[in-house]
C-alpha cells in the first residue's frame, strides 16, 4: 500500500490512476500539488434539481465545480478519463440518512439514475497558504483535517436543510489575518473563513473532539480559524434522510485536472 501523499510532478490524472489501481487509500491533502480537489455528493435524479439549488444558495460550504448527467460516471470538464465510481480513495454509502458502509469503489452500488455533484475543497487553498509561509497543522501532524458541525444553518432548498460543517486550521493572530487575505482569493473552494476564535460561538463544544477528521493541537498563542466545508452535505444528509445517496469519506477527495491557479481571483 502506497502511503506517500505527495509525489513530485504528479498530475491530477496521475493521482486518480494511483487511486483507481488501489495503490492509495489515504486522505488526499497534499496529493498532486497544484490540482483542484473536490468533495462529492451523489443523489438520485429526482433530488438533483433541489440539491443544485441548495448549492447555489450556499456557495460558501457548497461551491459547485461540476455536475454529471444522470447515470453518467464521467465529468469531462473536471478530468480526462475521470471515473467517479473508482477515483476517490474512500466513499460513504447512505440509506435514509444512515451511513451503511464505506467502500473503495462504487461499481456494486452504482445506479442509472444517479447524479454526481463535485464541490470545491479547502485542500485547494492550502497550497496558497503554504506558499505564504503558513503552517498547515494537520499536514504537520500527518492527520486528517479537523471538521465540526456548527449551529450555522444553511439556506434551505426543497427538502435540503441543515447545519454548516467547518474545517479548522490554527494560526497566530498575524498569520490568521494573512490566511484570511489569501483564501479570500479562492471563492470557488470556500473562500475566506466564516469564523475566527471562540468555537463555542458557532456551537462547537470541544475543539479537541471534531465531528469528522482528527483533532490537532491549538497552542495558547493561536486562534482556531474556521472555513466552510464541503462535508456540509453529509450533515444535511443526516438531517434530510434521503432514500439513497453517496458521498466521499471526509478528507478523501476527488483530484481533478483543474489547476488551483485557475481558481484564484488576482
C-alpha positions in Angstrom: 0.0 0.0 0.0 1.4 3.4 -1.0 1.2 5.8 1.9 3.1 8.7 0.2 0.6 11.5 -0.3 2.7 13.8 -2.5 4.8 12.7 -5.4 6.8 15.4 -7.2 5.3 16.2 -10.6 2.2 14.1 -10.1 -0.8 15.4 -12.1 -4.5 15.1 -11.2 -4.8 12.3 -13.7 -1.8 10.5 -12.2 -3.3 10.7 -8.8 -6.7 9.3 -10.0 -4.9 6.4 -11.7 -3.0 5.7 -8.5 -6.3 5.7 -6.5 -8.1 3.7 -9.2 -5.4 1.0 -9.1 -5.9 0.6 -5.3 -2.4 1.9 -4.6 -3.6 4.9 -2.5 -6.2 4.8 0.3 -5.3 7.8 2.4 -6.6 11.3 2.9 -5.7 13.3 -0.1 -4.4 16.6 1.5 -1.1 17.4 -0.3 -1.7 15.0 -3.2 -1.0 16.2 -6.8 0.2 19.7 -5.7 -1.3 22.4 -7.9 -4.5 20.5 -8.8 -8.0 21.2 -7.5 -9.6 18.7 -5.2 -13.3 18.3 -4.7 -15.9 16.9 -2.3 -18.6 14.5 -3.6 -22.3 14.2 -3.3 -24.2 11.7 -5.4 -28.0 11.7 -5.3 -31.0 10.2 -7.3 -32.2 12.2 -10.2 -35.4 13.3 -8.5 -33.4 15.2 -5.9 -30.8 16.6 -8.2 -32.5 20.0 -9.1 -33.2 20.8 -5.4 -29.6 19.9 -4.4 -28.2 22.1 -7.3 -30.4 24.9 -5.9 -29.1 24.2 -2.4 -25.5 24.6 -3.7 -26.5 27.9 -5.4 -27.9 29.3 -2.2 -25.0 28.1 0.0 -21.9 28.9 -2.1 -19.5 29.0 0.9 -19.9 25.4 2.1 -21.1 24.0 -1.3 -19.2 25.7 -4.2 -20.3 23.7 -7.2 -17.4 22.7 -9.5 -19.2 20.2 -11.7 -22.4 18.1 -12.1 -22.9 14.9 -14.1 -25.7 13.8 -16.3 -27.9 11.1 -14.7 -26.2 7.7 -14.7 -23.0 9.1 -16.2 -19.9 8.5 -14.2 -17.9 10.9 -16.3 -17.3 14.6 -15.6 -15.2 15.6 -18.6 -15.0 19.3 -17.5 -13.2 18.2 -14.4 -10.9 15.5 -15.7 -9.8 13.5 -18.7 -10.7 9.8 -18.2 -12.3 10.6 -14.8 -14.5 7.8 -13.4 -16.4 9.0 -10.4 -17.0 5.4 -9.3 -13.4 4.5 -8.8 -11.3 7.7 -8.5 -11.8 8.6 -4.8 -9.9 6.6 -2.1 -12.9 6.0 0.1 -16.7 6.5 -0.4 -19.6 6.5 2.0 -23.0 4.9 1.1 -26.1 6.3 2.9 -29.6 5.0 3.2 -32.3 7.1 4.8 -29.7 9.3 6.5 -27.8 6.4 8.0 -24.2 5.6 7.0 -24.4 1.9 6.0 -20.9 1.3 4.6 -17.6 2.7 3.5 -16.3 1.3 0.2 -13.2 1.7 -2.1 -15.3 1.9 -5.3 -18.9 2.3 -6.3 -19.2 -0.4 -9.0 -21.5 -2.6 -6.9 -23.9 0.2 -5.8 -24.0 2.4 -9.0 -27.4 3.1 -10.5 -28.5 4.6 -13.8 -30.5 7.4 -12.0 -27.5 8.8 -10.0 -26.3 12.4 -10.5 -22.8 13.4 -9.2 -22.0 16.8 -7.7 -18.4 17.8 -7.1 -17.9 20.7 -4.7 -14.8 22.8 -4.1 -12.5 21.7 -1.3 -10.3 23.7 1.1 -7.3 21.4 0.3 -7.0 23.6 -2.8 -6.3 26.8 -0.9 -3.9 25.1 1.5 -1.2 25.2 -1.2 -1.5 29.0 -1.4 -1.3 29.2 2.4 1.9 27.2 2.4 3.3 29.4 -0.4 2.7 32.3 2.0 4.8 30.6 4.7 1.9 29.4 6.8 1.9 26.0 8.6 -1.0 23.6 7.9 -1.2 21.9 11.2 -2.9 18.7 10.1 -0.3 18.2 7.4 2.5 18.8 10.0 0.8 16.2 12.3 0.2 13.8 9.3 -3.5 13.5 10.2 -6.9 14.4 8.5 -8.1 18.0 8.8 -10.5 18.5 11.8 -14.1 19.3 10.8 -17.0 20.3 13.0 -20.8 20.6 12.8 -21.9 24.1 13.8 -25.0 26.0 14.7 -24.8 28.0 11.5 -27.9 26.9 9.4 -27.7 26.6 5.7 -30.3 28.3 3.5 -32.9 25.6 2.6 -33.8 24.4 -0.9 -36.6 21.8 -1.4 -36.0 19.1 1.2 -32.4 20.1 1.8 -31.6 22.0 5.0 -29.3 21.6 8.0 -26.2 22.9 9.7 -22.9 24.0 8.1 -19.8 22.0 8.7 -16.5 23.8 9.0 -12.8 22.8 8.8 -10.3 24.3 11.2 -6.7 25.4 11.0 -4.9 27.2 13.9 -2.8 30.3 13.4 -1.2 33.0 15.4 -3.2 36.2 15.0 -1.0 37.9 12.4 -0.9 34.6 10.4 -4.7 34.3 10.7 -5.1 37.8 9.1 -2.8 36.6 6.3 -4.8 33.4 5.9 -8.0 35.5 5.5 -6.3 37.6 2.8 -5.0 34.5 0.9 -8.2 32.4 1.0 -10.4 35.4 0.0 -8.9 34.9 -3.5 -10.4 31.4 -3.7 -14.2 31.7 -3.5 -14.8 28.6 -5.6 -13.0 26.5 -2.9 -14.8 28.1 0.2 -13.1 31.4 0.2 -12.5 33.4 3.3 -13.2 31.9 6.8 -16.6 32.1 8.3 -15.4 32.4 11.9 -12.2 33.1 13.9 -11.6 32.3 17.6 -14.2 31.3 20.2 -15.5 28.0 18.8 -18.4 28.0 21.3 -20.0 30.9 19.4 -20.7 28.6 16.4 -21.8 25.7 18.5 -18.5 23.8 18.9 -18.3 22.5 22.4 -14.8 20.9 22.4 -12.2 21.9 19.8 -10.2 18.8 20.6 -13.1 16.5 19.5 -14.0 17.1 15.9 -17.1 15.5 14.4 -15.0 14.4 11.3 -11.3 14.0 10.8 -8.7 14.3 13.6 -8.0 16.7 16.4 -4.9 18.9 16.1 -3.2 21.0 18.9 -4.2 24.6 19.2 -1.5 26.4 21.1 -2.1 29.2 23.7 -0.9 31.9 21.3 -3.1 30.7 18.4 -6.6 31.3 17.1 -8.7 28.5 15.6 -9.7 29.7 12.1 -12.8 28.1 10.6 -13.7 27.7 6.9 -17.0 26.5 5.4 -16.5 22.8 4.5 -17.7 20.6 1.7 -18.6 17.9 4.2 -21.7 20.0 4.9 -23.8 17.8 2.5 -23.1 14.8 4.8 -24.5 16.8 7.7 -27.5 17.7 5.5 -28.0 14.0 4.5 -28.2 13.1 8.2 -30.9 15.8 8.6 -32.9 15.2 5.4 -32.5 11.3 5.3 -32.9 10.7 1.5 -33.7 7.2 0.5 -30.2 6.7 -1.0 -27.0 8.8 -1.6 -23.3 8.5 -1.8 -20.6 10.9 -0.5 -16.8 10.9 -0.2 -15.4 9.9 3.2 -14.3 13.2 4.8 -10.7 14.1 3.8 -10.7 11.5 0.9 -11.2 13.8 -2.1 -11.6 13.7 -5.9 -8.4 15.1 -7.5 -9.3 16.9 -10.8 -7.4 18.2 -13.8 -8.3 21.8 -12.9 -5.4 23.9 -11.6 -5.6 25.8 -8.3 -4.2 28.8 -10.1 -7.2 28.8 -12.4 -9.5 29.4 -9.4 -7.7 32.3 -7.9 -9.0 35.9 -8.2 -6.0 38.1 -8.7 
